[in-house]
Amino acid sequence: MKKISIFFASVAAVLSFSSCSETWDDNPVLAGVPEGATFELNKPTMADNVVLLEDGGSLHMTCNQPDYGYQAPVSYQVQVSLTEDFAQFENLASIQTNRSQINPPCEQVANAACKLLGVVDPEDVPADPVALWFRLRAFITQSPDNTSCFSNAVEYRKVQVYYNI
């Protein structure tokens, strides 16, 4: 019994000399997004072919994650435009989180394209495929105002739009 008491006393003495290494230097810090920061939206191999938007389907895009100073949970919102400069664009409703593969629903793409093209009834839908530009807005959900940044723009040259308003 005496040996057990001595053992526990020596363990307590050793533990009392150790210190916690909890410092704020080791914790991740959210780096503010610099002005003009961007990340890469990869150009799909099928972007030059005719893309038929199907009800219930989705487009497939991949990207890398913006650098926030640590591996942060990033949300992505797809934006669609008729021009590369995104002077006029539509945000798709679905926001995708924590993935490098972005799959915007075709219904939302068709809806955005119809709004951008000024389609008000089915007869106004262009018969020929149209060029649509896509980019991603990345942000951290807990702090979207100071963490938003945009990807490069990628063109789908021939998207067959259907009436979906």
Residue, then its C-alpha position, 0 to 999 in steps of 0.5 A: m500500500k505504501k508503494i502505491s501511495i509513493f507511486f501516485a505521489s510521484v506521478a502527481a509531482v511529475l504532472s505538476f511540473s508539466s504545463c499546458s501548451e495552449t497558445w493562440d499561435d497554434n490555432p488557425v486564424l481566418a485570413g481576410v480575403p485580399e481584394g481581387a482574390t480568386f480561385e480556379l473553376n476548371k473548364p469542363t471537357m464538354a464545355d465546347n459541345v452542345v449541352l442539353l439541360e434536362d429536367g432533373g439533371s445537373l451540370h458538373m463542375t470542379c474547382n479548387q478551394p480558396d486560400y483562407g489560411y486554413q482548411a475552412p468549410v467553404s460554401y459555393q454559389v453558382q452565378v450565370s451570365l450571358t457575358e464574360d464580364f458578368a455585368q448582368f448575372e443571376n445567382l442560382a438558388s442552391i448553395q453547395t458546401n464543402r465539396s470540390q465538385i459543384n453540380p448546379p441543377c439544370e432547372q435553376v440554370a434554365n431558369a437563370a438563362c430564361k431571365l437573362l434572355g428576357v424569355v416570358d413565354p415558351e415561344d421566346v426560347p431561342a431555338d439555337p443553343v446559347a453561350l452561357w458563362f459560369r463562375l463561383r462565389a465562394f464564402i465561409t458561411q459564418s462570415p460571408d461578408n468578408t470572405s467572399c471571393f470569385s472564381n474565373a469565368v468558364e464558358y459553355r459555348k452551346v447550351q440548349v435552354y428550355y422554358n422554365i420560369 
